[in-house]
Amino acid sequence: MPPGPETTADDTSAPVGEAAPDAPRPPRPSRTVRLGRLARREAPRTGLAVLAGLALALSFPPYDVWPLSVVAVAALALLTRGRTLRQGAWTGFAFGLPFFFVLLRWLRVVGYDAVAGLSVIEALFLAVLGAGLALVSRLPGWPLWGACLWVAEELARDRLPFGGFPWGRLAFANTASPFTPLAALGGAPLVTFAVALAGGLLAFAAAALAGARVSGAREAGTEAPEAPEATGTSGPAGRGPGVVRAALPGVEALALAAAVVLAGYAVPVPTKADDTVDVALVQGNVQNPGMDFLGRPMMILDNHVEATLALAKDIKEGRARKPDLVIWPENSSDLDPFRYGQAYARIEEAVKAVGVPVLVGALVDHAGKSGYVDNNGIVWDPRTGPGASYTKQHPVPFGEYVPFRDQLSKVITRLQRVQRDFYPGDHTGVLQIGPARLGDVICFEVAYDEIVRDTVKAGARALVVQTNNATYGRTGQPEQQLAMSRLRAVEHGRAVVTVATSGISAVVAPDGEVLRRSEEFTRDVIEARIPLRDGTTVADRVGAGPEWALAMVGLLSCAAASLIGRRARRDEPKKKGQQ
């Protein structure tokens, strides 16, 4: 304040209501008190984030309430809108932790500590997403940038760490929804983008309509009340032109959200067959679910041999049609047939009896590196015996191999149960099995875009998912994996057959419809005629391009928001000085 009649340049008195410069300042609250205040202030928002995360979990199998995926995305967008980076990160983490904990509860067969640990790691990605959503919410068109950030988050989570863990992608909650056909254009990333965009637009509409309501309340409070007969258009109970203008963006956003949801119906899904093949899927069953599903040696192999021998008998007696090929699941031979003659002989017996090639799942000692094992799908011919094979390219960390084994196994003794590391394969699973050229994908590999896409581009005319879900039987995991098969069918325009030791085995048409499926923990043989296709979808041709493009747009929007915010903070003192 410049010197004037009431003050002098050397006046040291403080302004009214403020303490003198030399007066003692009140003690600063302790860290505990500050954290307590912060927790109380953030508790309502955190609680809503937790509820939104739980809602997202319910959109996935086995619950399958897919509209909740859109609602959950909208809720996270609203909860992070206008917040700081730290607040957005905390909200994202509070959203992600319950989501992954419910989604991954099938890991409880390993231990709830495994569920919690993996959930925390995955939730950290959503914490970064929450910070990004808070940042771009300051930009015009923020629903679009937020949708791109969802794609970027999934891109990172699908690859990091140790090759990534794609479970929980928005696309996998929408394998039987109006969004699903979009997979034929841009794969799982485009489905995720559409779901996130619809959710962001829904959030924008909610915010705009809430703002219009506030504007209406202010308009009603400032304008003079009119006669009762005129209150239908303005006044305290009416809706003036200002309110209509304020609500219009929200209505437009709702219309756009509906258009995004329905856009998939305009996408053609190629299903016309170039040829067909008759297959028989053998689900031999296991003795016990859980970690000790193997039972005694050769029990699982005997189950699949006996089921195949029964099929051969039905064919001989005219009760079943002879297939062109038979498919066994992952780990259908629980002993290495090239090391144990008894296992080799039993497989030979079954294959010769049915008289057609059989794709056998077996764990085989790695030929070039002692102590390692290959997770193989082996084409076993009734005349020439074992031939071409496919080795799983993406072993599961901590399940099929242990990173930093020497260090971690001393701390986590449970890891010692993984006695040998699986060796990754180095080529796609395209195999000629009888008259059909099929693409083999083993178990969790169905969750990884590039593995399935490379298999189709290498010439697979239909896809086979050999899997062993016995460890996670009756936990919801088999349903989640089957949903991924449904999305891959639409994405690549290919029939997909899933063959499991204990279920769920299924036949999925190229349009994603489940034609046949087995029950869990039963012995079953599914016979089906599946289409073979040579054509490729747009998603096959564009590959990962849309995913990287959308992710880059999301990251650039964060950079733009940061730059604009920094410039605004730099200009703020100048504006105050001018005032």
PEKALIN-V261147 format. One record per pair of residues at least 24 apart in sequence whose ideal C-beta (glycine too) atoms are under 8 Angstrom apart, sorted by the first residue. I is the first residue (numbers start at 0). GAP is how many residues later the second one is. Records with the same first field share a line. If there is no record, write none. Layout:
I = GAP ; GAP
This chain:
41 = 45 ; 48
44 = 34 ; 46
45 = 44 ; 45 ; 48
47 = 27 ; 31
48 = 26 ; 27 ; 30 ; 42 ; 43 ; 45 ; 46
49 = 44 ; 45 ; 47 ; 48
50 = 24
51 = 24 ; 27 ; 43
52 = 41 ; 42 ; 43 ; 44 ; 45 ; 46
53 = 44 ; 45 ; 48
55 = 39 ; 43 ; 117
56 = 41 ; 42 ; 43 ; 44 ; 45 ; 46
57 = 44
58 = 114 ; 115
59 = 43 ; 108 ; 112 ; 113 ; 420 ; 423
60 = 415 ; 418 ; 419 ; 421 ; 422
61 = 414 ; 417 ; 418
63 = 112
65 = 107 ; 108 ; 110 ; 111 ; 113
66 = 110
68 = 101 ; 104 ; 105 ; 126 ; 130
69 = 125 ; 128 ; 129 ; 132 ; 187 ; 191
70 = 128 ; 131
71 = 27 ; 127
72 = 77 ; 97 ; 122 ; 123 ; 125 ; 126 ; 127 ; 129 ; 130
73 = 125 ; 126 ; 128 ; 129 ; 132
74 = 128
75 = 54 ; 57 ; 123
76 = 56 ; 60 ; 65 ; 66 ; 69 ; 122 ; 123 ; 126 ; 127
77 = 125 ; 128 ; 129
79 = 50 ; 53 ; 54 ; 57
80 = 52 ; 53 ; 56 ; 61 ; 122 ; 126
81 = 52 ; 55 ; 56
82 = 51 ; 54
83 = 50
84 = 46 ; 49 ; 50
85 = 45
86 = 47
87 = 42 ; 43 ; 44 ; 45 ; 46 ; 47
88 = 38 ; 39 ; 41 ; 42 ; 45
89 = 37 ; 40
90 = 39 ; 43
91 = 31 ; 34 ; 35 ; 36 ; 37 ; 38 ; 39 ; 41
92 = 30 ; 31 ; 33 ; 34 ; 37
94 = 31 ; 35
95 = 26 ; 27 ; 28 ; 29 ; 30 ; 31 ; 33
96 = 26
98 = 24 ; 27 ; 69
99 = 68
102 = 64 ; 65 ; 377
103 = 63 ; 64
104 = 370 ; 371
105 = 366 ; 369 ; 370 ; 371 ; 374
106 = 365
107 = 367
108 = 180 ; 181 ; 182 ; 362 ; 363 ; 366
109 = 181 ; 304
110 = 303
117 = 47
120 = 40
121 = 35 ; 43 ; 45 ; 46
124 = 28 ; 31 ; 32
125 = 27
127 = 25
128 = 24
131 = 422 ; 426
134 = 423 ; 426 ; 427 ; 430
135 = 418 ; 421 ; 422 ; 425
137 = 423 ; 426 ; 427
138 = 418 ; 421 ; 422 ; 425
141 = 58 ; 62
142 = 54 ; 57 ; 58 ; 60 ; 61 ; 110
143 = 53 ; 56
144 = 408 ; 409 ; 412 ; 413 ; 416
145 = 50 ; 54
146 = 46 ; 47 ; 49 ; 50 ; 52 ; 53 ; 403 ; 407
147 = 45 ; 402 ; 403 ; 405 ; 406 ; 409
148 = 405 ; 406 ; 408 ; 409
149 = 42 ; 43 ; 45 ; 46 ; 404
150 = 38 ; 41 ; 42 ; 45 ; 396 ; 399 ; 400 ; 403
151 = 398 ; 399 ; 400 ; 402 ; 403
153 = 35 ; 38
154 = 34 ; 392 ; 393 ; 396
157 = 290 ; 291
161 = 235 ; 241
162 = 231 ; 234
163 = 284
165 = 281 ; 282 ; 283
166 = 280 ; 313
169 = 25 ; 26
170 = 24 ; 316
171 = 275 ; 308 ; 311 ; 312 ; 315
172 = 310
174 = 308 ; 309 ; 311 ; 312 ; 315 ; 337
175 = 307 ; 310 ; 336
176 = 87
177 = 83 ; 84 ; 86 ; 87
178 = 82 ; 85
179 = 84 ; 306 ; 307 ; 310 ; 332
180 = 83 ; 84 ; 86 ; 87 ; 88 ; 309
181 = 81 ; 82 ; 85
182 = 304 ; 307 ; 308 ; 356
183 = 83 ; 84 ; 85 ; 86 ; 306 ; 307 ; 309 ; 353 ; 354 ; 355
184 = 82 ; 352 ; 353 ; 354
185 = 352 ; 353 ; 356 ; 360 ; 361
186 = 262 ; 266 ; 304 ; 352 ; 359 ; 360
187 = 261 ; 299 ; 303
188 = 260 ; 355 ; 357 ; 358 ; 361
189 = 349 ; 356
190 = 296
192 = 353 ; 357
193 = 66 ; 67 ; 69 ; 70
196 = 60 ; 63
197 = 59 ; 62 ; 63
200 = 52 ; 53 ; 55 ; 56 ; 59
201 = 51 ; 52 ; 55
203 = 45 ; 46 ; 49
204 = 45 ; 46 ; 48 ; 49 ; 52
205 = 44
206 = 43
207 = 38 ; 39 ; 41 ; 42 ; 45
208 = 38 ; 41 ; 42
210 = 35 ; 39
211 = 31 ; 34 ; 35 ; 38
212 = 30
214 = 27 ; 28 ; 31
215 = 24 ; 26 ; 27 ; 30
218 = 24
268 = 221 ; 224 ; 241 ; 242 ; 243
269 = 223 ; 240 ; 263 ; 265 ; 267
270 = 222 ; 238 ; 239 ; 240 ; 260 ; 262
271 = 259 ; 261
272 = 258 ; 259 ; 260
273 = 187 ; 257 ; 258 ; 259 ; 260 ; 261
274 = 186 ; 256 ; 257
275 = 253 ; 254 ; 255 ; 256
276 = 47 ; 48 ; 157 ; 158 ; 159 ; 185 ; 252 ; 253 ; 255
277 = 43 ; 44 ; 45 ; 46 ; 47 ; 249 ; 250 ; 251
278 = 44 ; 45 ; 46 ; 47 ; 48 ; 157 ; 218 ; 248 ; 249 ; 250 ; 251
279 = 31 ; 43 ; 45 ; 46 ; 47 ; 74 ; 245 ; 246 ; 247
280 = 45 ; 46 ; 216 ; 218 ; 224 ; 226 ; 244 ; 245 ; 246 ; 247
281 = 25 ; 26 ; 29 ; 44 ; 45 ; 46 ; 47 ; 50 ; 217 ; 243
282 = 24 ; 46 ; 216 ; 217 ; 218 ; 219 ; 220 ; 222 ; 235 ; 239 ; 240 ; 241 ; 242 ; 243
283 = 44 ; 45 ; 48 ; 217 ; 239
284 = 216 ; 217 ; 236 ; 237 ; 238 ; 239
285 = 184 ; 215 ; 216 ; 235
288 = 181 ; 182 ; 184 ; 185 ; 213 ; 232
289 = 180 ; 181 ; 183
290 = 126 ; 180
292 = 175 ; 177 ; 178 ; 180 ; 208 ; 209
293 = 40
296 = 37 ; 38
297 = 36 ; 37 ; 44 ; 45 ; 48
298 = 35
299 = 31 ; 32 ; 33 ; 34 ; 201
300 = 31 ; 32 ; 33 ; 34 ; 42 ; 45 ; 46
301 = 44
302 = 220
303 = 24 ; 25 ; 28 ; 29 ; 46 ; 197
304 = 41 ; 42 ; 44 ; 45
306 = 216 ; 217 ; 218
307 = 42 ; 43 ; 45 ; 46 ; 50
308 = 40 ; 41 ; 44 ; 45
309 = 215
310 = 43 ; 214
311 = 38 ; 41 ; 42 ; 43
314 = 39
319 = 207
320 = 206
321 = 33 ; 34
322 = 31 ; 33 ; 204
323 = 32 ; 110 ; 111 ; 112
324 = 31 ; 32 ; 33 ; 34 ; 108 ; 109 ; 110 ; 111
325 = 28 ; 30 ; 31 ; 32 ; 33
326 = 31 ; 32 ; 106 ; 137 ; 139 ; 170 ; 172
327 = 30 ; 31 ; 32 ; 33 ; 138 ; 171
328 = 32 ; 137 ; 138 ; 139 ; 170 ; 171 ; 172 ; 176
329 = 31 ; 45 ; 47 ; 112 ; 113 ; 136 ; 137 ; 138 ; 170 ; 171
330 = 30 ; 31 ; 32 ; 44 ; 137 ; 170
331 = 28 ; 29 ; 30 ; 169
332 = 27 ; 28 ; 29 ; 30
333 = 29
334 = 27
335 = 26 ; 27 ; 28 ; 29
336 = 25 ; 27 ; 41 ; 49
337 = 26 ; 27 ; 48
338 = 26
346 = 33
347 = 32 ; 37
350 = 29 ; 30 ; 31
351 = 30
353 = 28
354 = 27
355 = 26 ; 78
356 = 24 ; 25 ; 76 ; 77
358 = 72 ; 74 ; 79 ; 81 ; 105 ; 107
359 = 26
360 = 81 ; 105 ; 107
363 = 25
365 = 57
368 = 54
370 = 49 ; 50
371 = 48 ; 49 ; 50 ; 51
372 = 47 ; 48 ; 49 ; 50
373 = 48 ; 49 ; 51
374 = 25 ; 47 ; 67
376 = 52 ; 54 ; 63 ; 65 ; 87 ; 89
378 = 52 ; 53 ; 54
387 = 43 ; 44
388 = 42
389 = 35 ; 37 ; 38 ; 39 ; 41 ; 50 ; 52
390 = 32 ; 33 ; 34 ; 35
391 = 30 ; 32 ; 33 ; 50 ; 51 ; 53
392 = 31 ; 32 ; 33 ; 34 ; 35 ; 52 ; 58
393 = 30 ; 50 ; 51 ; 54 ; 57
394 = 26 ; 27 ; 28 ; 29
395 = 47 ; 48
427 = 26 ; 27 ; 30 ; 32
428 = 26 ; 31 ; 35
429 = 25 ; 28 ; 29 ; 30
435 = 25 ; 26 ; 96
436 = 24 ; 95
437 = 24 ; 25 ; 26
438 = 24 ; 25 ; 55
439 = 24 ; 26
440 = 24 ; 25
441 = 24 ; 25
442 = 24 ; 25 ; 38
443 = 37
445 = 35 ; 38 ; 39 ; 42
446 = 34 ; 37
448 = 95 ; 98
449 = 94
451 = 36 ; 39 ; 40
452 = 39 ; 86 ; 87 ; 90 ; 91
455 = 36 ; 38 ; 80 ; 84
456 = 79 ; 83
459 = 34
460 = 33 ; 71 ; 72 ; 73
461 = 32 ; 33 ; 34 ; 35 ; 68 ; 69 ; 70 ; 71
462 = 25 ; 26 ; 29 ; 31 ; 32 ; 33 ; 34
463 = 32 ; 33 ; 35
464 = 31 ; 32 ; 33 ; 34
465 = 33
466 = 31 ; 32 ; 33 ; 34
467 = 32 ; 33 ; 34
468 = 31 ; 32 ; 33 ; 34 ; 35
469 = 30 ; 31 ; 32
472 = 29 ; 30 ; 47 ; 48
473 = 46 ; 47
477 = 25 ; 26 ; 42
478 = 25
481 = 24 ; 26 ; 32 ; 35
485 = 26 ; 28
486 = 25
490 = 46 ; 48
491 = 44 ; 45 ; 47 ; 48
492 = 40 ; 42 ; 43 ; 44 ; 47
493 = 39
494 = 35 ; 36 ; 37 ; 38
496 = 31 ; 33
